[in-house]
Amino acid sequence: MATYLNFPFDQEVFIQSWEAAPDPTKAAMIDCGALVEDNLIASRIQSDGSLYTVPFYSVLEGEPDNYDGATDISAAEPTGGSQTGVVYGRGKGFTARNFAAELSGSDPMGHIAATIGKYWAKQRQKALLAVLNAVFGITGASGNAKKWKENHIVDLSSASDAPYIIGATDLNNLATQAMGDNKNLFSLAIMHSNVAKALENQQLLEFWKYTDVNGIQRPTALASVNGYTVIIDDGVPVETDSDSGLQKYTTYLLGEGAIRTAKGRVEVPAEVYRDPAKNGGQDTLYTRIRETIHPNGFSFTAPSSGWTNSPTDEQLGAASNWSVAFDPKAIPMAKLVTNG
């Protein structure tokens, strides 16, 4: 059996511990319903390679005929389409020295699994934000692309040169503009800490509470505003306005099932390699993932050049590689840009 940090390395036990390690970012998104595991996609990517296609049927339309015993009943053939997603693969190795200083508990394997889990959680979130940035960058002068850009993106950052981080009605106005009578499909808001602070200062942000074993209520890291679960993350896009010098903050509204995810097939997710010569003897732990993070209602098209069996970060986050597949009113995703 291989060893790592001078103790036995059981690949199967390690992978189980890795997958079960706490992942608060992903768990929060899953709990609110924005990021969901998709069994259909999971089955497709086991055999379809890096690109997979999921068909969908369009909403039934057409006027009914008069049923009077004399009028023929016409029949309309249902139409449909498809959306294409992409699986990305990433790998990372860590030498024993990366963990040596942190190793202090009685469960070293569990400690390493948790550390790896946190690392990949950050990478997963990075991929999610890259995909969101890409789809909100889609442009078009007609059709679904035009409706998407006009109704699902609101930029208030240039409305005034004075700081305006966010107001009491901005999220509700955005939700109504994007989804109309379907705005109740939104469930999650991802925002920068400064945007959350502005809402908190207006007494609009309410942090969830829990009751501890002593019966005392304590706040949690999760909050809500306008009925939306709030995820506070400074990884959302922040830019500096070239004219006013103010910061431009992006806030995302997402709905249940807006983002689909599934794990791809990896023959060897984790393994240990020992180099007896380097640095007088060195153990390295290698980890690999293949997964998809797919915005439901969009299609990914592989670029004509530079394409391999896994998209790079730049390809995954390029708006030119994405297109709108659904009617935008069926896509509970919206973007608000404010300054401060």
VOPAGU-2260 file (C-alpha; in pm, 1 decimal, decimal comma):
REM VOPAGU-2260
SITE   aa  ch    i         X         Y         Z
SITE  MET   A    0       0,0       0,0       0,0
SITE  ALA   A    1     120,7     351,6     -82,6
SITE  THR   A    2     205,9     587,9     201,5
SITE  TYR   A    3     169,7     961,8     239,9
SITE  LEU   A    4     317,2    1160,2     528,9
SITE  ASN   A    5     443,7     827,1     662,6
SITE  PHE   A    6      99,3     670,9     702,9
SITE  PRO   A    7     -86,1     427,3     473,4
SITE  PHE   A    8    -274,4     586,5     185,0
SITE  ASP   A    9    -598,2     404,8     101,2
SITE  GLN   A   10    -721,8     555,6    -224,8
SITE  GLU   A   11   -1082,8     443,5    -183,7
SITE  VAL   A   12   -1111,5     568,3     174,0
SITE  PHE   A   13    -942,2     895,4      80,8
SITE  ILE   A   14   -1178,6     963,8    -210,8
SITE  GLN   A   15   -1481,9     890,2       8,7
SITE  SER   A   16   -1348,4    1128,5     274,5
SITE  TRP   A   17   -1267,6    1390,3       9,7
SITE  GLU   A   18   -1621,1    1384,0    -131,0
SITE  ALA   A   19   -1772,6    1395,2     217,9
SITE  ALA   A   20   -1552,3    1680,4     340,8
SITE  PRO   A   21   -1740,5    2000,2     434,9
SITE  ASP   A   22   -1795,8    2227,8     134,3
SITE  PRO   A   23   -1993,1    2525,6     270,9
SITE  THR   A   24   -1999,0    2722,3     -56,2
SITE  LYS   A   25   -2141,7    2441,6    -264,0
SITE  ALA   A   26   -2372,9    2326,1      16,8
SITE  ALA   A   27   -2523,3    2673,1      50,4
SITE  MET   A   28   -2600,7    2688,3    -319,2
SITE  ILE   A   29   -2749,7    2339,9    -322,1
SITE  ASP   A   30   -2962,1    2413,6     -14,6
SITE  CYS   A   31   -3120,7    2713,5    -184,1
SITE  GLY   A   32   -3173,8    2514,6    -504,8
SITE  ALA   A   33   -2964,7    2716,5    -751,0
SITE  LEU   A   34   -2697,7    2451,6    -811,5
SITE  VAL   A   35   -2841,5    2102,9    -856,5
SITE  GLU   A   36   -2708,4    1764,3    -954,7
SITE  ASP   A   37   -2851,0    1658,5   -1292,1
SITE  ASN   A   38   -2885,9    1282,8   -1338,4
SITE  LEU   A   39   -2952,5    1308,7   -1713,5
SITE  ILE   A   40   -2636,4    1508,1   -1770,2
SITE  ALA   A   41   -2445,6    1270,9   -1542,5
SITE  SER   A   42   -2548,8     976,7   -1758,9
SITE  ARG   A   43   -2461,8    1160,3   -2081,0
SITE  ILE   A   44   -2111,8    1261,9   -1983,3
SITE  GLN   A   45   -2015,2     907,0   -1898,5
SITE  SER   A   46   -2014,4     831,7   -2272,3
SITE  ASP   A   47   -2030,5    1161,7   -2463,9
SITE  GLY   A   48   -1682,9    1288,5   -2377,1
SITE  SER   A   49   -1626,1    1657,7   -2314,2
SITE  LEU   A   50   -1931,6    1788,9   -2500,0
SITE  TYR   A   51   -2283,2    1663,1   -2431,6
SITE  THR   A   52   -2625,7    1752,8   -2570,0
SITE  VAL   A   53   -2954,8    1754,3   -2381,0
SITE  PRO   A   54   -3277,8    1787,5   -2585,0
SITE  PHE   A   55   -3584,1    1981,1   -2472,8
SITE  TYR   A   56   -3938,3    2030,8   -2601,1
SITE  SER   A   57   -4083,7    2374,9   -2660,8
SITE  VAL   A   58   -4402,9    2489,1   -2490,1
SITE  LEU   A   59   -4717,8    2370,4   -2670,3
SITE  GLU   A   60   -4880,7    2655,1   -2861,3
SITE  GLY   A   61   -5161,4    2720,2   -3109,3
SITE  GLU   A   62   -5529,2    2809,6   -3096,0
SITE  PRO   A   63   -5776,4    2529,1   -3020,5
SITE  ASP   A   64   -6046,8    2444,6   -3274,8
SITE  ASN   A   65   -6416,7    2477,6   -3211,6
SITE  TYR   A   66   -6549,5    2142,8   -3098,7
SITE  ASP   A   67   -6900,1    2155,0   -3245,6
SITE  GLY   A   68   -6930,9    1823,3   -3422,4
SITE  ALA   A   69   -6873,0    1981,6   -3761,9
SITE  THR   A   70   -6525,6    2139,5   -3742,5
SITE  ASP   A   71   -6214,6    1928,9   -3802,0
SITE  ILE   A   72   -5961,8    1928,8   -3518,7
SITE  SER   A   73   -5619,0    2034,2   -3636,7
SITE  ALA   A   74   -5300,0    1881,2   -3496,3
SITE  ALA   A   75   -4975,1    2063,1   -3432,5
SITE  GLU   A   76   -4644,8    1881,8   -3409,7
SITE  PRO   A   77   -4446,7    1967,5   -3095,5
SITE  THR   A   78   -4117,9    2143,2   -3160,4
SITE  GLY   A   79   -3803,2    2136,7   -2956,1
SITE  GLY   A   80   -3434,7    2202,1   -2947,3
SITE  SER   A   81   -3127,3    2116,5   -2752,1
SITE  GLN   A   82   -2861,0    2269,7   -2534,0
SITE  THR   A   83   -2498,1    2168,3   -2528,5
SITE  GLY   A   84   -2276,5    2166,0   -2224,2
SITE  VAL   A   85   -1908,6    2107,5   -2165,3
SITE  VAL   A   86   -1709,7    1901,2   -1916,5
SITE  TYR   A   87   -1386,7    2048,9   -1785,3
SITE  GLY   A   88   -1107,4    1851,1   -1629,1
SITE  ARG   A   89    -851,1    1977,7   -1383,4
SITE  GLY   A   90    -567,2    1821,2   -1189,3
SITE  LYS   A   91    -343,0    1932,5    -904,5
SITE  GLY   A   92     -60,4    1778,2    -707,7
SITE  PHE   A   93      52,9    1858,8    -354,6
SITE  THR   A   94     377,4    1755,0    -193,0
SITE  ALA   A   95     395,7    1643,5     167,3
SITE  ARG   A   96     544,6    1976,5     271,0
SITE  ASN   A   97     224,8    2157,0     172,8
SITE  PHE   A   98      46,1    1983,6     456,0
SITE  ALA   A   99     317,8    1916,1     710,6
SITE  ALA   A  100     274,2    2243,5     899,1
SITE  GLU   A  101    -103,4    2205,5     911,4
SITE  LEU   A  102    -110,5    1845,7    1027,7
SITE  SER   A  103    -207,8    1856,8    1393,0
SITE  GLY   A  104    -518,8    1643,9    1445,7
SITE  SER   A  105    -557,0    1279,4    1522,2
SITE  ASP   A  106    -707,5    1209,3    1180,7
SITE  PRO   A  107    -439,2    1309,5     926,0
SITE  MET   A  108    -616,2    1147,7     632,5
SITE  GLY   A  109    -937,2    1329,1     718,8
SITE  HIS   A  110    -744,9    1654,8     754,0
SITE  ILE   A  111    -591,5    1617,3     410,0
SITE  ALA   A  112    -925,3    1519,5     256,7
SITE  ALA   A  113   -1087,5    1830,2     404,6
SITE  THR   A  114    -800,9    2047,7     282,6
SITE  ILE   A  115    -828,5    1906,4     -69,1
SITE  GLY   A  116   -1205,5    1950,5     -55,5
SITE  LYS   A  117   -1171,6    2319,6      30,8
SITE  TYR   A  118    -918,3    2366,8    -248,2
SITE  TRP   A  119   -1146,8    2213,8    -510,7
SITE  ALA   A  120   -1446,9    2402,5    -370,1
SITE  LYS   A  121   -1266,8    2727,4    -447,4
SITE  GLN   A  122   -1185,9    2605,2    -797,9
SITE  ARG   A  123   -1547,1    2499,2    -851,1
SITE  GLN   A  124   -1667,8    2841,0    -745,6
SITE  LYS   A  125   -1412,8    3002,2    -975,4
SITE  ALA   A  126   -1551,3    2799,0   -1267,4
SITE  LEU   A  127   -1908,8    2890,8   -1172,1
SITE  LEU   A  128   -1830,8    3262,6   -1170,0
SITE  ALA   A  129   -1646,3    3232,2   -1502,8
SITE  VAL   A  130   -1950,2    3066,9   -1662,8
SITE  LEU   A  131   -2185,2    3330,5   -1520,9
SITE  ASN   A  132   -1961,4    3607,8   -1648,4
SITE  ALA   A  133   -1959,1    3444,6   -1991,9
SITE  VAL   A  134   -2333,2    3397,8   -2037,1
SITE  PHE   A  135   -2406,6    3750,9   -1916,3
SITE  GLY   A  136   -2162,1    3872,8   -2179,2
SITE  ILE   A  137   -2363,8    3726,2   -2467,0
SITE  THR   A  138   -2458,9    3990,0   -2724,3
SITE  GLY   A  139   -2702,0    3985,2   -3014,9
SITE  ALA   A  140   -2922,7    4221,7   -3212,8
SITE  SER   A  141   -3222,6    3991,0   -3240,6
SITE  GLY   A  142   -3400,5    3686,9   -3102,8
SITE  ASN   A  143   -3332,2    3533,7   -2764,8
SITE  ALA   A  144   -2989,6    3695,2   -2734,9
SITE  LYS   A  145   -3142,9    4042,7   -2766,4
SITE  LYS   A  146   -3417,9    3968,0   -2513,3
SITE  TRP   A  147   -3162,4    3817,7   -2276,1
SITE  LYS   A  148   -2936,9    4122,3   -2282,8
SITE  GLU   A  149   -3220,9    4375,5   -2256,8
SITE  ASN   A  150   -3423,9    4208,8   -1979,5
SITE  HIS   A  151   -3180,3    4012,1   -1763,3
SITE  ILE   A  152   -2901,9    4268,5   -1720,3
SITE  VAL   A  153   -2945,2    4600,6   -1539,9
SITE  ASP   A  154   -2647,4    4837,1   -1507,5
SITE  LEU   A  155   -2703,4    5123,2   -1263,4
SITE  SER   A  156   -2334,5    5202,3   -1222,4
SITE  SER   A  157   -2336,2    5482,9   -1478,7
SITE  ALA   A  158   -2661,8    5640,6   -1359,5
SITE  SER   A  159   -2472,0    5872,7   -1127,0
SITE  ASP   A  160   -2116,5    5966,9   -1045,0
SITE  ALA   A  161   -2206,4    5947,9    -676,3
SITE  PRO   A  162   -2171,7    5616,8    -492,5
SITE  TYR   A  163   -2484,8    5406,1    -530,2
SITE  ILE   A  164   -2417,7    5052,5    -416,4
SITE  ILE   A  165   -2772,8    4916,7    -403,5
SITE  GLY   A  166   -3122,0    5031,9    -309,9
SITE  ALA   A  167   -3422,5    4873,6    -146,0
SITE  THR   A  168   -3610,1    4805,6    -469,8
SITE  ASP   A  169   -3328,1    4720,0    -711,8
SITE  LEU   A  170   -3339,2    4341,9    -677,8
SITE  ASN   A  171   -3717,8    4329,6    -700,0
SITE  ASN   A  172   -3717,2    4554,8   -1006,9
SITE  LEU   A  173   -3453,7    4335,6   -1171,7
SITE  ALA   A  174   -3648,3    4017,4   -1097,8
SITE  THR   A  175   -3968,2    4163,1   -1243,1
SITE  GLN   A  176   -3793,3    4295,0   -1553,1
SITE  ALA   A  177   -3625,4    3959,6   -1617,6
SITE  MET   A  178   -3905,1    3714,1   -1540,8
SITE  GLY   A  179   -4228,8    3910,9   -1505,6
SITE  ASP   A  180   -4492,4    3687,5   -1347,6
SITE  ASN   A  181   -4228,8    3414,6   -1314,2
SITE  LYS   A  182   -4004,8    3620,9   -1083,9
SITE  ASN   A  183   -4087,1    3389,9    -795,2
SITE  LEU   A  184   -3847,1    3142,0    -959,4
SITE  PHE   A  185   -3555,2    3344,9    -823,7
SITE  SER   A  186   -3420,5    3213,1    -493,9
SITE  LEU   A  187   -3054,8    3317,0    -458,0
SITE  ALA   A  188   -2855,3    3639,5    -466,6
SITE  ILE   A  189   -2475,2    3629,2    -486,4
SITE  MET   A  190   -2314,8    3960,3    -394,7
SITE  HIS   A  191   -1997,4    4134,1    -279,2
SITE  SER   A  192   -1954,9    4206,7      91,4
SITE  ASN   A  193   -1977,4    4582,2      25,7
SITE  VAL   A  194   -2314,6    4537,3    -145,3
SITE  ALA   A  195   -2431,2    4321,1     145,8
SITE  LYS   A  196   -2306,7    4588,2     386,2
SITE  ALA   A  197   -2511,6    4853,3     207,1
SITE  LEU   A  198   -2823,4    4638,1     241,0
SITE  GLU   A  199   -2739,3    4568,7     604,1
SITE  ASN   A  200   -2698,4    4941,1     674,6
SITE  GLN   A  201   -3045,8    4995,7     526,9
SITE  GLN   A  202   -3173,2    4720,7     758,2
SITE  LEU   A  203   -3278,5    4516,5     456,3
SITE  LEU   A  204   -3040,6    4225,6     504,7
SITE  GLU   A  205   -3143,0    3970,3     765,6
SITE  PHE   A  206   -2890,1    3711,8     881,1
SITE  TRP   A  207   -3032,9    3371,3     956,1
SITE  LYS   A  208   -3017,2    3257,4    1317,1
SITE  TYR   A  209   -2987,6    2927,5    1493,7
SITE  THR   A  210   -3044,2    2829,6    1854,3
SITE  ASP   A  211   -2744,9    2675,9    2029,2
SITE  VAL   A  212   -2752,7    2406,2    2295,3
SITE  ASN   A  213   -2797,8    2672,4    2564,7
SITE  GLY   A  214   -3107,3    2813,3    2396,5
SITE  ILE   A  215   -2929,9    3131,1    2279,0
SITE  GLN   A  216   -2999,4    3254,6    1926,3
SITE  ARG   A  217   -2688,8    3324,1    1719,7
SITE  PRO   A  218   -2650,7    3458,5    1363,7
SITE  THR   A  219   -2517,2    3239,5    1082,7
SITE  ALA   A  220   -2313,2    3335,0     775,5
SITE  LEU   A  221   -2622,7    3308,5     555,1
SITE  ALA   A  222   -2865,5    3595,4     509,9
SITE  SER   A  223   -3176,1    3686,0     313,8
SITE  VAL   A  224   -3312,2    3992,8     138,1
SITE  ASN   A  225   -3644,5    4031,5     -44,3
SITE  GLY   A  226   -3697,9    3660,2      15,4
SITE  TYR   A  227   -3371,5    3561,5    -156,0
SITE  THR   A  228   -3097,0    3360,6      11,0
SITE  VAL   A  229   -2784,7    3578,0       7,5
SITE  ILE   A  230   -2439,7    3432,6     -57,7
SITE  ILE   A  231   -2172,2    3691,1      24,9
SITE  ASP   A  232   -1859,0    3636,7    -181,6
SITE  ASP   A  233   -1592,1    3886,7    -281,2
SITE  GLY   A  234   -1510,9    3669,4    -582,4
SITE  VAL   A  235   -1794,9    3823,1    -783,7
SITE  PRO   A  236   -1681,5    4064,0   -1057,3
SITE  VAL   A  237   -1559,8    4401,9    -930,5
SITE  GLU   A  238   -1429,3    4664,5   -1172,7
SITE  THR   A  239   -1312,7    5025,2   -1143,6
SITE  ASP   A  240   -1507,3    5277,2   -1350,4
SITE  SER   A  241   -1259,5    5464,5   -1568,4
SITE  ASP   A  242   -1454,8    5792,0   -1549,4
SITE  SER   A  243   -1573,3    5817,5   -1187,7
SITE  GLY   A  244   -1309,6    5595,5   -1027,9
SITE  LEU   A  245   -1584,9    5419,4    -834,1
SITE  GLN   A  246   -1602,6    5043,6    -792,7
SITE  LYS   A  247   -1859,8    4858,5   -1003,4
SITE  TYR   A  248   -2011,6    4560,2    -821,2
SITE  THR   A  249   -2193,2    4270,7    -986,9
SITE  THR   A  250   -2479,6    4098,9    -805,2
SITE  TYR   A  251   -2636,5    3782,5    -946,6
SITE  LEU   A  252   -2992,6    3661,1    -903,0
SITE  LEU   A  253   -3035,2    3288,6    -961,0
SITE  GLY   A  254   -3329,7    3054,6    -940,4
SITE  GLU   A  255   -3394,1    2693,5    -854,9
SITE  GLY   A  256   -3209,0    2463,8   -1092,3
SITE  ALA   A  257   -3053,1    2754,1   -1282,4
SITE  ILE   A  258   -2714,0    2582,8   -1271,2
SITE  ARG   A  259   -2678,3    2209,5   -1339,9
SITE  THR   A  260   -2378,5    2006,8   -1235,7
SITE  ALA   A  261   -2257,3    1649,5   -1267,6
SITE  LYS   A  262   -1931,8    1463,3   -1221,9
SITE  GLY   A  263   -1753,3    1314,0   -1520,9
SITE  ARG   A  264   -1565,3     988,6   -1529,7
SITE  VAL   A  265   -1214,4     991,2   -1384,2
SITE  GLU   A  266   -1022,9     664,0   -1381,0
SITE  VAL   A  267    -782,6     768,0   -1103,8
SITE  PRO   A  268    -915,6    1064,5    -898,6
SITE  ALA   A  269    -628,5    1048,9    -649,3
SITE  GLU   A  270    -294,7     875,7    -617,2
SITE  VAL   A  271      36,3     908,7    -435,5
SITE  TYR   A  272     377,9     910,9    -600,1
SITE  ARG   A  273     709,3     892,1    -416,6
SITE  ASP   A  274    1028,2    1036,0    -563,7
SITE  PRO   A  275    1310,1     899,0    -350,4
SITE  ALA   A  276    1570,9    1134,3    -497,6
SITE  LYS   A  277    1409,0    1479,3    -512,2
SITE  ASN   A  278    1474,3    1680,3    -194,8
SITE  GLY   A  279    1616,7    1367,3     -40,7
SITE  GLY   A  280    1282,2    1189,0     -74,8
SITE  GLN   A  281     943,3    1340,2    -142,4
SITE  ASP   A  282     583,6    1220,0    -150,4
SITE  THR   A  283     332,3    1389,1    -380,1
SITE  LEU   A  284     -43,5    1353,9    -374,9
SITE  TYR   A  285    -209,6    1400,4    -715,5
SITE  THR   A  286    -581,5    1476,1    -750,0
SITE  ARG   A  287    -800,1    1500,9   -1060,3
SITE  ILE   A  288   -1158,1    1606,7   -1131,0
SITE  ARG   A  289   -1387,8    1612,1   -1434,0
SITE  GLU   A  290   -1722,2    1784,1   -1398,6
SITE  THR   A  291   -1965,6    2018,5   -1563,5
SITE  ILE   A  292   -2120,0    2340,0   -1439,0
SITE  HIS   A  293   -2389,9    2423,1   -1689,2
SITE  PRO   A  294   -2622,9    2725,5   -1694,9
SITE  ASN   A  295   -2959,0    2573,3   -1783,3
SITE  GLY   A  296   -3092,5    2728,5   -2102,4
SITE  PHE   A  297   -2759,0    2791,7   -2275,4
SITE  SER   A  298   -2538,4    2606,4   -2520,8
SITE  PHE   A  299   -2162,1    2583,3   -2534,8
SITE  THR   A  300   -1983,1    2568,1   -2869,1
SITE  ALA   A  301   -1622,5    2456,4   -2883,3
SITE  PRO   A  302   -1396,2    2728,1   -3028,1
SITE  SER   A  303   -1251,8    2668,5   -3372,4
SITE  SER   A  304    -892,3    2686,1   -3251,7
SITE  GLY   A  305    -704,6    2587,9   -2940,8
SITE  TRP   A  306    -962,4    2325,6   -2839,8
SITE  THR   A  307    -860,6    2010,7   -2653,6
SITE  ASN   A  308   -1062,9    1755,1   -2459,1
SITE  SER   A  309   -1111,8    2003,2   -2174,9
SITE  PRO   A  310   -1181,7    2377,7   -2199,8
SITE  THR   A  311    -930,9    2615,5   -2048,3
SITE  ASP   A  312   -1045,3    2876,1   -1795,4
SITE  GLU   A  313   -1040,3    3133,7   -2075,2
SITE  GLN   A  314   -1253,5    2917,8   -2307,8
SITE  LEU   A  315   -1501,7    2836,0   -2032,1
SITE  GLY   A  316   -1539,7    3205,7   -1950,0
SITE  ALA   A  317   -1556,3    3339,4   -2308,6
SITE  ALA   A  318   -1898,3    3479,7   -2401,4
SITE  SER   A  319   -1833,7    3398,9   -2768,2
SITE  ASN   A  320   -1848,1    3027,6   -2685,9
SITE  TRP   A  321   -2199,2    3047,1   -2539,1
SITE  SER   A  322   -2545,0    3109,8   -2687,9
SITE  VAL   A  323   -2900,8    3134,5   -2551,8
SITE  ALA   A  324   -3101,8    2815,4   -2614,2
SITE  PHE   A  325   -3423,5    2884,1   -2414,9
SITE  ASP   A  326   -3671,2    3167,8   -2417,8
SITE  PRO   A  327   -3502,3    3403,1   -2166,6
SITE  LYS   A  328   -3822,9    3426,9   -1961,7
SITE  ALA   A  329   -3767,2    3059,8   -1876,5
SITE  ILE   A  330   -3414,6    3128,6   -1745,6
SITE  PRO   A  331   -3413,6    3245,5   -1379,8
SITE  MET   A  332   -3080,1    3424,0   -1397,6
SITE  ALA   A  333   -3021,1    3800,1   -1384,2
SITE  LYS   A  334   -2736,0    4043,2   -1325,5
SITE  LEU   A  335   -2729,3    4378,9   -1146,5
SITE  VAL   A  336   -2433,8    4618,9   -1165,8
SITE  THR   A  337   -2409,2    4907,2    -918,6
SITE  ASN   A  338   -2128,2    5134,1    -806,2
SITE  GLY   A  339   -1982,1    5246,0    -477,1
